[in-house]
């Protein structure tokens, strides 16, 4: 059986119109709510990222998370989300963290 390499189970780096990979980005998460925004490439379908250094909280419903309210994303964990979910996401560092967290993200196409 033949397999298609362009499949959600096997995503590839999102490419710009000149066939170069979209640059990865880093987001610093502190005590003020921040998000990735809408700056994703038109070819992007999925984003993959990992939470580094400190735990963060996240919401997708348009409300800002707080240090104690929101989905807990644990430092050292990796996630793959739909572009729409990543666009809507807002992050804040967990209230018990003593330093900023870093989220490192790469864009994927299928």
ROVEXSE-677178 format. One record per residue: residue number from 1; x, y, z of N, C-alpha, C, O, CB in turn; residue in one letter. Coordinates in Angstrom, 3 decimals. Each point is the difference from the previous one (the first is absolute). Glycine has a CB too. Layout:
% ROVEXSE-677178
n, n.c1, n.c2, n.c3, ca.c1, ca.c2, ca.c3, c.c1, c.c2, c.c3, o.c1, o.c2, o.c3, cb.c1, cb.c2, cb.c3, res
NUM, X, Y, Z, X, Y, Z, X, Y, Z, X, Y, Z, X, Y, Z, A
...
***
This chain:
% ROVEXSE-677178
n, n.c1, n.c2, n.c3, ca.c1, ca.c2, ca.c3, c.c1, c.c2, c.c3, o.c1, o.c2, o.c3, cb.c1, cb.c2, cb.c3, res
1, 0.843, -1.181, 0.000, -0.843, 1.181, 0.000, 0.887, 1.243, 0.000, 0.953, 0.090, 0.775, -2.798, -1.334, 0.446, X
2, 1.537, 2.173, -2.068, 0.769, 1.248, -0.085, -0.467, 0.977, 1.065, -1.181, 0.039, 0.346, 1.514, -0.381, -2.813, X
3, 0.593, 1.123, 2.979, -0.320, 1.004, 1.003, 0.287, 1.382, -0.553, 0.990, 0.212, -0.700, -0.481, -1.835, 2.547, X
4, -1.369, 2.539, -1.532, 0.187, 1.390, -0.399, 0.802, 0.696, 1.087, -0.366, -0.072, 1.173, -1.805, 0.093, -2.501, X
5, 3.256, 0.652, 0.964, 0.811, 0.688, 1.010, -0.622, 1.307, 0.453, 0.419, 0.569, 1.008, 1.588, -1.613, -1.998, X
6, -3.005, 1.529, 0.255, -0.686, 1.215, 0.426, -1.291, -0.430, 0.674, -1.040, -0.162, -0.637, 2.055, 1.564, -1.245, X
7, -0.915, -1.578, 3.179, -1.089, -0.568, 0.793, 0.112, 0.547, 1.414, 1.114, 0.195, 0.485, -1.184, -2.310, -1.903, X
8, -1.048, 2.371, 2.099, 0.076, 0.550, 1.358, 0.836, -0.826, 0.975, 0.537, 0.542, 0.967, -2.746, 0.424, -1.394, X
9, 2.324, -2.277, 0.180, 0.828, -0.803, 0.894, 1.483, 0.245, -0.226, 0.826, -0.297, 0.864, -2.619, -1.417, -0.819, X
10, 2.128, 2.256, -1.208, 1.383, 0.269, -0.346, 0.133, 1.439, -0.492, 0.285, 0.217, -1.177, 0.083, -2.651, 0.599, X
11, -0.565, 3.407, 1.441, 0.076, 1.404, -0.441, 1.414, 0.374, -0.411, 0.974, -0.639, 0.397, -2.868, 1.206, 1.126, X
12, 1.980, 0.480, -2.328, 1.278, 0.515, -0.458, 0.114, 1.455, 0.400, -1.008, 0.644, 0.291, 1.050, -2.265, -2.217, X
13, 1.186, 2.154, 1.946, 0.192, 1.412, 0.302, -0.772, 0.845, -0.995, 0.001, -0.296, -1.195, 2.264, -0.179, 2.170, X
14, -2.908, 1.497, -0.512, -0.726, 0.913, -0.872, 1.003, 0.803, -0.820, 1.004, 0.483, 0.524, -2.932, -0.345, 1.117, X
15, 1.642, -0.003, -2.940, 0.915, 0.699, -0.901, -0.566, 1.336, -0.447, -1.210, 0.144, -0.175, 2.083, -2.341, -0.590, X
16, -0.002, 3.163, 0.581, -0.373, 1.279, -0.584, -0.132, -0.179, -1.512, 0.332, -1.064, -0.523, 0.848, 2.350, 2.382, X
17, -1.650, -0.284, -2.551, -0.206, -0.097, -1.445, 1.297, -0.263, -0.764, -0.045, -0.500, -1.123, -1.893, 2.035, 1.375, X
18, 3.081, -1.211, 0.326, 1.284, -0.251, -0.669, 0.621, -1.330, 0.427, 1.196, -0.216, -0.194, -0.843, 2.684, 0.060, X
19, -1.158, -3.356, 0.712, 0.400, -1.355, 0.407, 1.005, -0.057, 1.141, 0.646, -1.031, 0.192, -1.079, 0.377, -2.500, X
20, 0.583, 1.731, 3.068, 0.830, -0.055, 1.193, -0.907, -0.196, 1.213, -1.135, 0.477, 0.028, 2.908, 1.011, -1.095, X
21, -1.261, -2.188, 2.053, -0.795, -0.305, 1.188, -0.332, 1.273, 0.772, 0.827, 0.906, 0.106, 0.251, -3.169, 0.028, X
22, -2.286, 2.320, 0.400, -0.413, 1.110, 0.852, 0.838, -0.059, 1.276, 0.146, -1.067, 0.596, -2.525, 1.066, -1.549, X
23, 2.918, 1.115, 1.365, 0.860, 0.043, 1.185, -0.781, -0.360, 1.258, -1.160, 0.380, 0.159, 2.572, 1.370, -1.263, X
24, -0.760, -2.482, 1.986, -0.587, -0.291, 1.300, -0.029, 1.285, 0.811, 0.729, 0.948, -0.295, 0.094, -3.350, 0.229, X
25, -1.669, 2.430, 1.090, -0.071, 1.194, 0.823, 0.008, -0.357, 1.476, -0.371, -1.105, 0.395, -0.880, 2.268, -2.211, X
26, 1.676, -0.219, 2.606, 0.081, -0.165, 1.439, -0.896, 1.037, 0.658, -0.011, 1.162, -0.404, 2.370, -2.070, 0.246, X
27, -3.104, 0.494, 1.160, -0.917, 0.887, 0.713, 0.355, -0.027, 1.476, 0.013, -1.064, 0.620, -1.854, 0.674, -2.320, X
28, 2.128, 1.556, 2.264, 0.298, 0.104, 1.420, -1.308, 0.217, 0.759, -0.768, 0.906, -0.325, 3.087, 0.033, -0.154, X
29, -2.570, -1.768, 1.483, -1.254, 0.055, 0.764, 0.310, 0.440, 1.420, 0.745, -0.664, 0.720, -1.784, -1.157, -2.142, X
30, 0.458, 2.949, 1.815, 0.252, 0.587, 1.310, -1.319, 0.107, 0.767, -0.852, -0.883, -0.090, 2.847, 2.172, -0.815, X
31, -2.152, -0.209, 1.653, -1.191, 0.188, 0.833, -1.113, 0.755, -0.715, -1.041, 0.270, 0.600, 2.523, -0.290, 1.377, X
32, -1.283, 0.368, -3.251, -1.041, 0.631, -0.818, -0.374, -0.978, -1.112, 0.869, -0.657, -0.574, -0.010, 3.018, 1.092, X
33, -2.133, -2.454, -0.814, -0.481, -0.927, -1.016, 0.562, 0.340, -1.383, -0.031, 1.157, -0.418, -2.056, -1.486, 1.764, X
34, 2.602, -0.687, -2.059, 0.536, 0.165, -1.347, -0.480, -1.145, -0.882, -0.426, -1.045, 0.493, 2.454, 2.250, 0.411, X
35, -1.953, -0.992, -2.215, -0.386, -1.044, -0.943, 0.892, 0.023, -1.223, 0.836, 0.889, -0.160, -3.186, -0.754, 0.972, X
36, 2.162, -1.123, -1.672, 0.752, -0.063, -1.252, -0.501, 1.038, -0.993, 0.758, 0.445, -0.862, -0.353, -2.881, 1.243, X
37, -1.658, 2.824, -0.273, -0.576, 0.940, -0.948, -0.423, -0.680, -1.284, -0.198, -1.215, -0.029, 1.602, 2.995, 1.008, X
38, -1.544, -1.005, -2.038, -0.497, -0.541, -1.267, 1.075, 0.012, -1.078, -0.320, -0.001, -1.188, -1.967, 0.782, 1.795, X
39, 3.531, -0.771, -0.217, 1.093, 0.147, -0.953, 0.441, -1.317, -0.628, 1.137, -0.104, -0.460, -0.410, 2.061, 1.763, X
40, -1.596, -2.964, -1.334, 0.383, -1.276, -0.580, -0.024, 0.050, -1.525, -0.773, 0.751, -0.594, -0.125, -1.902, 2.620, X
41, 1.743, 0.355, -2.643, 0.082, -0.103, -1.448, -1.305, -0.559, -0.563, -0.662, -0.804, 0.658, 3.158, 0.478, -0.508, X
42, -2.867, 0.739, -1.349, -1.233, -0.451, -0.642, 0.006, -1.515, -0.216, -1.069, -0.610, -0.019, 0.870, 2.845, -1.103, X
43, 1.368, -2.858, 0.959, 0.096, -1.443, -0.226, -0.067, -0.820, 1.279, -0.100, -1.226, -0.054, 1.442, 1.733, -1.944, X
44, -1.287, 0.146, 3.128, 0.021, -0.701, 1.283, -1.360, -0.604, 0.317, -1.032, 0.656, -0.140, 2.820, 0.896, 0.943, X
45, -1.776, -2.808, -0.373, -1.208, -0.704, 0.424, 0.100, -0.337, 1.486, -0.976, 0.130, 0.739, 0.662, -1.081, -3.065, X
46, 1.486, 0.522, 2.753, 0.251, -0.391, 1.382, 1.196, 0.776, 0.540, 0.853, 0.451, -0.765, -1.805, -2.754, 0.333, X
47, 1.009, 2.454, 1.735, 1.196, 0.535, 0.649, 0.438, -0.995, 1.064, -0.831, -0.607, 0.676, 0.128, 3.020, -1.118, X
48, 1.979, -2.570, 0.580, 0.530, -0.845, 1.059, 0.882, 0.881, 0.871, 0.759, 0.830, -0.501, -0.844, -2.942, -0.946, X
49, -0.024, 1.921, 2.751, 0.795, 0.837, 0.903, 0.288, -0.746, 1.283, -0.664, -0.983, 0.329, -0.346, 3.050, -1.308, X
50, 1.993, -1.595, 1.686, 0.286, -0.539, 1.322, 0.098, 1.134, 0.996, 0.390, 1.119, -0.333, 0.808, -3.082, -0.671, X
51, -1.563, 1.647, 2.236, 0.049, 0.964, 1.102, 1.307, -0.251, 0.744, 0.254, -1.109, 0.470, -2.818, 1.225, -0.250, X
52, 3.384, 0.920, -0.119, 1.310, -0.141, 0.628, 0.061, 0.814, 1.290, -0.695, 1.006, 0.138, 1.748, -1.378, -2.395, X
53, -0.250, -0.048, 3.163, 0.383, 0.736, 1.210, -1.040, -0.005, 1.121, 0.328, -0.371, 1.126, 1.008, 1.782, -2.610, X
54, -2.580, -1.010, 1.209, -1.034, 0.127, 1.040, -1.353, -0.445, -0.555, -0.227, 0.050, -1.208, 1.497, 1.863, 2.285, X
55, -2.169, -2.349, -0.185, -1.368, -0.333, -0.395, -0.755, 1.267, -0.392, 0.262, 1.075, 0.539, -0.242, -3.078, 0.996, X
56, -0.956, 1.872, -2.473, -0.851, 1.123, -0.387, -1.462, -0.437, 0.041, -0.313, -1.191, 0.000, 2.153, 2.153, -1.457, X
57, -2.721, 0.029, 1.492, -1.440, -0.248, -0.123, -0.460, 0.608, -1.316, 0.580, 0.972, -0.486, -0.924, -0.977, 3.020, X
58, -0.714, -0.583, -3.111, -0.442, 0.394, -1.334, -1.523, -0.010, -0.077, -0.664, -0.820, 0.634, 2.784, -0.105, -1.625, X
59, -2.664, 1.861, 0.195, -1.443, 0.014, -0.321, -0.152, 0.271, -1.486, 0.841, 0.653, -0.617, -1.464, 0.159, 2.951, X
60, -0.479, -1.332, -2.908, -0.294, 0.193, -1.428, -1.328, 0.702, -0.227, -0.403, 0.192, -1.148, 1.724, -2.231, 0.658, X
61, -2.006, 2.424, 1.549, -1.368, 0.519, -0.115, -0.086, 1.517, -0.100, -1.090, 0.560, 0.110, 0.374, -2.528, 1.163, X
62, 1.847, 2.644, -1.481, 0.004, 1.452, -0.097, 0.275, 0.692, 1.321, 0.301, 1.194, 0.023, -1.880, -1.416, -1.883, X
63, 1.479, -0.515, 2.967, 0.310, 0.567, 1.314, 1.482, -0.180, 0.298, 0.641, -0.921, -0.506, -2.984, 0.439, 1.314, X
64, 2.866, 1.355, 0.003, 1.398, -0.128, 0.405, 0.128, -1.025, 1.116, -0.810, 0.002, 0.927, 1.247, 2.384, -1.590, X
65, 0.558, -3.259, 0.599, 0.254, -0.896, 1.128, 0.603, 0.788, 1.156, 0.451, 1.133, -0.174, -0.114, -3.080, -1.397, X
66, -0.333, 1.351, 2.722, 0.700, 0.574, 1.148, 1.008, -1.029, 0.477, 0.059, -1.107, -0.536, -2.061, 2.538, 1.210, X
67, 2.781, -1.084, 0.313, 0.976, -0.944, 0.531, -0.628, -1.225, 0.624, 0.676, -1.007, 0.213, 0.809, 2.908, 0.170, X
68, -2.812, -1.825, -0.078, -0.684, -1.133, 0.632, -1.183, -0.518, -0.804, -0.584, -1.020, 0.367, 1.297, 1.930, 1.806, X
69, -1.089, -0.231, -3.268, -1.163, -0.401, -0.808, 0.414, -0.199, -1.451, 0.601, 0.884, -0.611, -2.145, 0.374, 2.157, X
70, 1.226, -2.402, -2.081, 0.315, -0.343, -1.381, 0.554, -1.411, -0.061, 0.318, -0.599, 1.028, 0.131, 3.012, -1.571, X
71, -0.337, -2.937, -0.662, 0.557, -1.341, -0.179, 1.485, 0.040, 0.325, 0.716, 0.893, -0.453, -2.438, -1.456, -1.322, X
72, 2.178, -0.391, 2.550, 1.400, -0.062, 0.403, 0.818, -0.706, -1.081, -0.292, -1.143, -0.353, -0.379, 1.121, 2.793, X
73, 1.680, 0.690, -2.957, 0.945, -0.580, -0.944, 1.335, -0.123, 0.735, 0.602, 1.002, 0.386, -1.805, -0.002, -2.438, X
74, 1.646, -2.208, 2.236, 1.136, -0.292, 0.861, 1.322, 0.188, -0.738, 0.149, -0.418, -1.148, -1.570, -1.189, 2.425, X
75, 2.364, 2.235, -0.610, 1.342, 0.189, -0.570, 0.599, -1.352, -0.364, -0.112, -0.968, 0.753, 0.440, 3.072, 0.606, X
76, 0.303, -2.153, -2.511, 0.592, -1.241, -0.481, -0.934, -0.810, -0.881, 0.382, -1.054, -0.509, 0.983, 1.033, 2.548, X
77, -2.603, 0.511, -2.224, -0.973, -0.707, -0.836, -0.076, 0.620, -1.386, 0.247, 1.193, -0.175, -1.555, -1.801, 2.219, X
78, 0.962, -0.222, -3.030, -0.173, 0.459, -1.376, -1.458, -0.158, -0.396, -0.694, -0.897, 0.479, 3.074, 0.273, -1.057, X
79, -2.838, 1.516, -0.311, -1.395, 0.008, -0.436, -0.062, 0.246, -1.504, 0.875, 0.663, -0.557, -1.628, 0.169, 2.826, X
80, -0.268, -1.360, -2.923, -0.282, 0.294, -1.399, -1.456, 0.420, -0.080, -0.898, -0.759, 0.363, 2.651, -0.895, -1.214, X
81, -1.979, 2.871, 0.374, -1.340, 0.569, -0.078, -0.335, 0.429, -1.424, 0.886, 0.256, -0.815, -0.679, 0.504, 3.189, X
82, -1.490, -0.689, -2.650, -0.526, 0.606, -1.212, 0.363, 1.488, 0.013, 0.079, 0.608, 1.068, -1.994, -2.303, -1.193, X
83, 2.137, 2.281, -1.055, 0.382, 1.420, -0.085, -1.045, 0.901, 0.663, 0.362, 0.978, 0.654, 0.870, -1.465, -2.788, X
84, -2.515, 0.174, 1.975, -1.049, 0.812, 0.618, 0.085, 0.001, 1.517, -0.204, 1.031, 0.641, -1.241, -1.528, -2.587, X
85, 1.744, -0.654, 2.512, 0.137, -0.113, 1.453, 1.207, 0.799, 0.479, -0.069, 0.690, 1.018, -1.006, -2.969, -1.074, X
86, 2.184, 2.184, -0.682, 1.206, 0.748, 0.372, -0.213, 1.505, -0.132, 0.517, 0.772, 0.808, 0.881, -2.713, -1.544, X
87, -2.155, 2.363, -0.274, -0.283, 1.420, -0.195, -0.815, 0.554, 1.161, 0.225, 1.130, 0.434, -0.153, -1.461, -2.917, X
88, -1.017, -0.458, 2.987, -0.875, 0.446, 1.088, 0.651, -0.099, 1.381, -0.483, 0.612, 0.952, -1.439, -1.322, -2.344, X
89, 3.001, -0.045, 1.511, 0.604, -0.279, 1.306, 0.624, 1.237, 0.640, 0.643, 0.815, -0.661, -0.216, -3.128, -0.121, X
90, -0.638, 2.421, 2.083, 0.658, 1.023, 0.821, 0.668, -0.727, 1.161, -0.572, -0.926, 0.574, -1.123, 2.752, -1.220, X
91, 2.903, -1.401, 0.985, 0.801, -0.671, 1.013, 0.411, 0.967, 1.102, 0.130, 1.205, -0.218, 0.694, -2.806, -1.517, X
92, -0.622, 1.041, 2.922, 0.582, 0.739, 1.118, 0.787, -1.010, 0.827, -0.341, -1.182, 0.038, -1.555, 2.925, 0.004, X
93, 2.935, -1.277, 0.610, 0.775, -0.944, 0.799, -0.782, -0.361, 1.262, -0.733, 0.822, 0.550, 2.904, 0.133, -1.446, X
94, -2.003, -2.185, 1.337, -0.684, -0.481, 1.203, 0.417, 0.849, 1.193, 1.155, 0.415, 0.102, -1.256, -2.765, -1.036, X
95, -0.829, 2.603, 1.824, 0.233, 0.948, 1.092, 1.162, -0.382, 0.907, 0.606, 0.878, 0.616, -3.008, -0.366, -0.700, X
96, 2.727, -1.787, 0.182, 1.092, -0.404, 0.894, 1.371, 0.059, -0.667, 1.018, -0.237, 0.650, -2.635, -1.222, 0.524, X
97, 1.647, 1.775, -2.467, 1.280, 0.067, -0.706, 0.767, 1.246, 0.438, -0.591, 1.050, 0.252, -0.391, -2.290, -2.226, X
98, 2.283, 1.110, 2.057, 0.828, 1.129, 0.422, 0.741, 0.648, -1.163, 0.658, 1.026, 0.178, -0.404, -2.126, 2.027, X
99, -0.357, 0.508, -3.400, 0.669, 0.549, -1.183, -0.912, -0.168, -1.205, -0.957, -0.774, 0.036, 3.244, 0.245, 0.923, X
100, -1.987, 1.254, -2.020, -0.805, -0.086, -1.218, 0.124, -1.373, -0.647, 1.013, -0.685, 0.143, -0.721, 3.143, -0.488, X
101, -1.346, -2.842, -0.370, 0.012, -1.225, -0.797, 0.270, 0.380, -1.449, -0.241, 1.137, -0.404, -1.379, -2.302, 1.988, X
102, 2.112, 0.228, -2.350, 0.206, 0.191, -1.424, -0.789, -1.063, -0.746, 0.050, -1.179, 0.351, 2.248, 2.182, 0.028, X
103, -3.025, -0.586, -1.405, -0.688, -0.937, -0.877, 0.692, 0.095, -1.353, 0.103, 1.084, -0.574, -2.347, -0.867, 1.820, X
104, 2.720, -1.353, -1.756, 0.676, -0.023, -1.293, -0.894, -0.713, -0.999, -0.388, -1.145, 0.232, 2.672, 1.163, 0.865, X
105, -2.619, 0.632, -2.201, -1.019, -0.468, -0.928, 0.530, -0.131, -1.416, 0.805, 0.816, -0.450, -2.515, 0.246, 1.882, X
106, 1.252, -2.102, -2.139, 0.274, -0.184, -1.419, -1.326, -0.243, -0.726, -0.895, -0.655, 0.536, 3.217, -0.287, -0.044, X
107, -2.441, 1.468, -1.701, -1.221, -0.133, -0.799, 0.109, -1.203, -0.933, 1.063, -0.277, -0.557, -1.438, 2.770, 0.676, X
108, -0.753, -3.209, -0.282, -0.043, -1.207, -0.813, -1.092, 0.063, -1.044, -1.023, 0.653, 0.201, 1.918, -1.927, 1.716, X
109, -0.682, 0.602, -3.022, -1.048, -0.180, -1.013, -0.265, -1.488, -0.130, 0.767, -0.815, 0.512, -0.088, 2.928, -1.768, X
110, -1.740, -2.469, 0.589, -0.354, -1.418, -0.142, -0.085, -0.375, -1.455, -0.286, -1.153, -0.324, -0.954, 1.218, 2.477, X
***
